[in-house]
Amino acid sequence: MKMRSIWEIAREWGIPFRIGMTKKELVREIQRREGYSPCFGTKDACDEDQCLWRDDCLKPG
């Protein structure tokens, strides 16, 4: 997902963001607001099949 799309989602949740904020930081804050564990981009195994961020999170490399 592109940062512009993530910014739009953050705006919907009322999350303030700033230039220079990383994708991981912003997605994790969105996850917190959604009531999920802020696990985006961690090595933790994920069992959330319906997670909006799953495809980006589990990309190899």
GROMACS elastic network, one bead per residue, 0.5 to 0.9 nm:
[ bonds ]
;  ai    aj funct       b0    kb
    1     4     6  0.84205   500
    1     5     6  0.66671   500
    1     6     6  0.70706   500
    1    53     6  0.79430   500
    1    55     6  0.86251   500
    1    56     6  0.67918   500
    2     5     6  0.54854   500
    2     6     6  0.65324   500
    2     7     6  0.88465   500
    3     7     6  0.60229   500
    3     8     6  0.85880   500
    3    23     6  0.68266   500
    4     7     6  0.50535   500
    4     8     6  0.63741   500
    4     9     6  0.88566   500
    5     8     6  0.51068   500
    5     9     6  0.64340   500
    5    10     6  0.86881   500
    6     9     6  0.51047   500
    6    10     6  0.61350   500
    6    11     6  0.85530   500
    6    23     6  0.79428   500
    6    26     6  0.76206   500
    6    27     6  0.73033   500
    6    30     6  0.89147   500
    7    11     6  0.60631   500
    7    12     6  0.86499   500
    7    15     6  0.88497   500
    7    17     6  0.75901   500
    7    26     6  0.80767   500
    8    11     6  0.50411   500
    8    12     6  0.63455   500
    8    13     6  0.88355   500
    9    12     6  0.50845   500
    9    13     6  0.64759   500
    9    14     6  0.87378   500
    9    15     6  0.86820   500
    9    30     6  0.78354   500
   10    13     6  0.51086   500
   10    14     6  0.61847   500
   10    15     6  0.50567   500
   10    16     6  0.73261   500
   10    17     6  0.76640   500
   10    26     6  0.74116   500
   10    27     6  0.82113   500
   10    29     6  0.83342   500
   10    30     6  0.63298   500
   11    15     6  0.57225   500
   11    16     6  0.71740   500
   11    17     6  0.83439   500
   12    15     6  0.76225   500
   13    16     6  0.89584   500
   13    30     6  0.72854   500
   13    33     6  0.72565   500
   13    34     6  0.86569   500
   15    26     6  0.84435   500
   15    29     6  0.76673   500
   15    30     6  0.75515   500
   15    33     6  0.86715   500
   17    20     6  0.87509   500
   17    21     6  0.66881   500
   17    26     6  0.73484   500
   18    21     6  0.56525   500
   19    22     6  0.85952   500
   21    24     6  0.83520   500
   21    25     6  0.64964   500
   21    26     6  0.68104   500
   22    25     6  0.52112   500
   22    26     6  0.63362   500
   22    27     6  0.85960   500
   23    26     6  0.52604   500
   23    27     6  0.59977   500
   23    28     6  0.84090   500
   24    27     6  0.52711   500
   24    28     6  0.59637   500
   24    29     6  0.85542   500
   24    40     6  0.62849   500
   24    41     6  0.65838   500
   25    28     6  0.52981   500
   25    29     6  0.63085   500
   25    30     6  0.87770   500
   25    40     6  0.86401   500
   26    29     6  0.51985   500
   26    30     6  0.63104   500
   26    31     6  0.86660   500
   27    30     6  0.50096   500
   27    31     6  0.61185   500
   27    32     6  0.86765   500
   27    38     6  0.78170   500
   27    39     6  0.89577   500
   27    40     6  0.66825   500
   27    53     6  0.78341   500
   28    32     6  0.62543   500
   28    33     6  0.87262   500
   28    36     6  0.89300   500
   28    37     6  0.79697   500
   28    39     6  0.65567   500
   28    40     6  0.58999   500
   28    41     6  0.88661   500
   29    32     6  0.50525   500
   29    33     6  0.63442   500
   29    34     6  0.86444   500
   29    38     6  0.68709   500
   30    33     6  0.51087   500
   30    34     6  0.61676   500
   30    35     6  0.87104   500
   30    36     6  0.87233   500
   30    38     6  0.80762   500
   31    34     6  0.50102   500
   31    35     6  0.63191   500
   31    36     6  0.51429   500
   31    37     6  0.63618   500
   31    38     6  0.52881   500
   31    39     6  0.79138   500
   31    40     6  0.81138   500
   32    35     6  0.51425   500
   32    36     6  0.54705   500
   32    37     6  0.62412   500
   32    38     6  0.56916   500
   33    36     6  0.74832   500
   34    37     6  0.88619   500
   35    38     6  0.88100   500
   36    39     6  0.82656   500
   37    40     6  0.84999   500
   38    42     6  0.89660   500
   39    42     6  0.55842   500
   39    43     6  0.83699   500
   39    44     6  0.71551   500
   39    46     6  0.82147   500
   39    57     6  0.87600   500
   40    43     6  0.88623   500
   40    44     6  0.89603   500
   40    53     6  0.72935   500
   40    54     6  0.81053   500
   40    56     6  0.85918   500
   40    57     6  0.56739   500
   40    58     6  0.87074   500
   41    44     6  0.84249   500
   41    56     6  0.82816   500
   41    57     6  0.51201   500
   41    58     6  0.73661   500
   42    45     6  0.82949   500
   42    57     6  0.79776   500
   43    46     6  0.88905   500
   46    49     6  0.79272   500
   46    54     6  0.83764   500
   46    58     6  0.88535   500
   47    50     6  0.88789   500
   47    51     6  0.89539   500
   48    51     6  0.54327   500
   48    54     6  0.77852   500
   49    52     6  0.87824   500
   49    54     6  0.73703   500
   50    53     6  0.87120   500
   50    54     6  0.76978   500
   51    54     6  0.53209   500
   51    55     6  0.85691   500
   52    55     6  0.77839   500
   52    56     6  0.88760   500
   53    56     6  0.56373   500
   53    57     6  0.59239   500
   53    58     6  0.86249   500
   54    57     6  0.50235   500
   54    58     6  0.60336   500
   54    59     6  0.85515   500
   55    58     6  0.56221   500
   55    59     6  0.63827   500
   56    59     6  0.55322   500
   57    60     6  0.87171   500
   58    61     6  0.89212   500
